[in-house]
């Protein structure tokens, strides 16, 4: 018997809640496992076993445009391409989207944010990811599912993100705070395993995405998240960045779940900022 969708999940969903709706015809479930250093690893893991009724969402191929000379590592997908991808996934206005990964939601949050950008409100990340699903003694499947292409029309909201030009002009907006979701050592310039330059944008504040998580890898309570992300009274807007506009979405998800203004995503993030050697960078802790 198919469960009834009695509520919409818009930020997080836990494994028990997902299990109740796992066979619902309106559910669209996505596996976003991805390794930045081995781009085929996530899909290979998906083929070996995934949550039943999942489709695979590839960070590089479906959740981003190809990299060009002046972009970061994960530019926004083209609007027409992403709308078409949503249609190919069988998403329509009635869909409940649930997204998971094996990286504490750090990749899944990117698809969550893209759904919000496209005007889809009923999208949620599986709290605790694949690990939480397996801890509930749920099995994995190797069946590859697909759905009939929908006629979904996206309603993109470009107020949710900012460009590098906007960041260059931040000094004109003292009421805006720029936060960086990368680990402290990358932000400080002590190490840089991915990008060609290390450090951070002058004026940015370090707020690593893993601060949103408990020791078990699940999101903290709304109250705890609010304490981490609540901005000073003089700040009316928060822009969130990271290495390439992916893990920054984790902080936006946390802010949204806490009931705060989600703020904006700097899509290009550090990897786009450093494409111009003339742009200033800082090192050290802020």
N, C-alpha and C positions, 0 to 999 in steps of 0.2 A: 504494500500500500504506500502510495506517495505522500510524503509529508506536505503540509500546507505551509507556504511562506507567510507566517503570521507577523513578521517584522522585517524591516529592511536593515541590512548591515552596511554601514557607511564608513567605518574606520577599521575596527577589528572584529574578528569572529574567533571563538575558541574551537578546539577540536570536537568537543561534545556537540556544540551547536551545528558545526559543519556536518557531522555524522547524521544528524536528524534531517538534513535537506540534501544529502549527497545524491539522491536519485531524482530530485525535483527537476521537471522539464525546463524550468526557468533558470536553473543554476548554470553558470558558465565558470568553470574552474580552471585555473592556470598555474602551471609549474614554471617558475622563473629561475630555476637553478642555472648558475653561470659562473665561470671562472675567468677572471680578467686575463690570466696568464695562459689559459688553455681554452679557447673559445668553443671547442667541440665537447668539452667535458660534461657540461650541463645536459646537453641533448642525449649524450650517450648514457648518462645516469637515468634520464627520463625513460629511455627505451628499456632499461633494465628493471625499472619498477617505479611507479608513481601512484598518487592517490587516484582511485577509480573516477573515471569521467573527466580526467584532466586533459587539457590541451597544452602544448608546449609553446611558450612565448620566449623568443630569442632576443636577448638584450641588444646585440649588435645588428641583427637583421630586421627585427620587427618593432623594436622600441626605440630606435634611433636611426637617423639618416647616415649615409656614408660620411666618413671624416674627410674634410678638405683642408686646404692650406691654413685657413684662418679660423677654423672651428676647434672646439674641444673634442674629446674622444667620443662623446655621445651627443651629437646635435639632435634637436627635436626631429622626429619623423615628419615628412611632409604631410600636410593636412589631408590631402586627397588619398595618399598612400595609407595613412593610419585609419581613416574612415573606412577604406576598402578592407583593411585588415580586420577591423571590428566586424564588418559584415561577413567576412570569410569565417570568422570564429562563431558566427551565428548569434551575435549580440543584437538585441533590440531594446526597445524602451521598457520592456517588462523584465529584463534579465537581472539576476542577482549575481554579481561578479565576485569571486573569491580567488585570492592570489596567494601563493606560498613559494618559499625557497628553502634552502638549507643554510642560510646565512643571516639568520635573525631578522629577516624581513628587509634587509638592506638592498636587495635587488627587486623583490616583490613590490616595495614601495614605489619604485619607478613606474610600473604599470598602473598602480593605484593612482598616482598623480596624473599620468597621461589620461586615465579615464575621467578624472575630474576636469582636466583641461578640455576634453572632448564633450563635456556636458553630461557625463554619467555620474549620478549621485550614489547609486546602489553598488558600490564597490568597496571591498574590505580585504584586509590582509589577515591571513591565518596566524594568530598569535602563537609564537613558538615554532612556527613553520612545520616542516616535515617531521622533525624530532618529536614535537608535541603530538602529532597525529599517530606516530608509531608508539609513543608511550601509553596511548589509550588502547593498545592492543589491536589496532586496526591494521589490516593487511594492505599490501600494495598490488597494483595490477600492471600487466604489460600490454593490455588492450589499448590500441590507438583509436580514439573516438574523433568524430567530426560531426558538424552540424550543417544544416541547410543554410546557404547564404541568405542573410537578412537584407532588408532594405533600410537599415538604420541610417539616419542622417545626424551627423555630429553637429554640435553647437559649441564651437571652440571659443574659449575665453582667454584671450591673450593678455589680460590684465594679471594673470597668475604667474607670469614670468618676466624677467628683465634681460636686457642685452648687455654686452660688454660696454657699449657706449653709456648705458645707464650707470654702470658701476664707476666708470671714469668720471662721471659727474656727481658722485655721491656727496662731495663736499658742499654741493648746493642744497643738500637735504639733511640738515642736522637732526631731523626727527626720524631718520632711518638708520637701523642697525644692520650691519652685515655680519652674519655668523658663518663659521666654517665647520662642517661636520666631519672633517678628516681627523685621524688620530693625532694626538699631541705632538709626536715626534715628526710627523710629516709637516704639520702646521709650523712647528718651530724651526724647520729646516735641518733637523738632525739626520733625517733619512728621507729618501724618496725612491721607492721601489718601482714606480710606474712612469712618472713624468720626467722630463729632461732637466727641469730646474726645481729647486726646493725652496720652501719658505711659504709666505702667505701675502695676501693683498694688504697693503697698509690700511690700518683702521679696523680690520676684521677681528672678530672675537672668536676664539676656539670653543666649539661646543660639540665634541665628538658624539656621533650618533649612538654609540654603545652606552652612553649615559642614560638613554631611555629605557634600558633593559635591566631586569633583575639578574641575579646570578644564574638562574635557570634559563636565561635567554628569552624571557617573556617581557612584554611591556609593563612598566611600572603602573601604579594606579593613576587615575586622572589627577588626583590631588598632588601626587609626587611629580608627575609630568608638568603640571602647572607651576610648581615651585621651581623646576629647572628652567622652564621656557618663558616665564612671565617677564616681560621687558620693563625697564624703568618707565616711570610716568611720562617722562619727556619724549619717549620713543613711541611713535604712532604706527610704524611699519617695520617689519623684519624681512630682510632678504637672506635666503639661505643658499649656501654654496658647498661644494666639496671638491673632489678631483675632476669630475666630469658631469655633474648634474644627476647623479644616481643616488648615492647614499644621502645626499641632502634631502631627498624626498622623505627619508625616514624621519628627519626632524620635523618636516611639514606635517607628516602623518601624526606624529606625537603631539604637536601643537593643536591640530584639529581634534584629536581624541580628547585632549585636555579641555576643550571648549574655548581655546584661544583663537585669535585671528591667525589663520594659517600663514599669512605673509606671502612672499613671492619667491620663486626659484630663479637663481642665476644659472641658466641652462649651461652656458659655456664653462663656467666655473674655472678652477685653477688651470686646467689644461688648455683652455682658450686664452686666458689672461696672458700666459707665458708665450703665446705665439708671436707676440711683439716684444722684442728684447728691450724696447724703450720704455715699457711699462715698469713702474716701480714695484719692488718686492721688499718685504721685511723678513727678518728671522727673529727667533726668540719667542718667549711666551707672552701672551696678552691675556 
